Amino acid sequence: MILRSKAVEAARWEGCQVTVHRHLDDTISIGFGPHEIGRFAPDGQTLKTENENSERES
């Protein structure tokens, strides 16, 4: 499962309530409040989040 392979990253969010979204294109995103903290392809590969994309454009 995707979340099991991301255990190291998930440890920093331990105890926080996050929302997992499954999108129509089968990608999965994880949100904390208004922030997207992770996005994953259907095969489990990490995708760039919207925040990462906007930081690189600046």
Secondary structure, DSSP 8 states (H G I E B T S, - for coil): -HHHHTHHHHHTTTT---EEEE-TTS-EEEEETTEEEEEE-TTS-EE--HHHHHHHH-
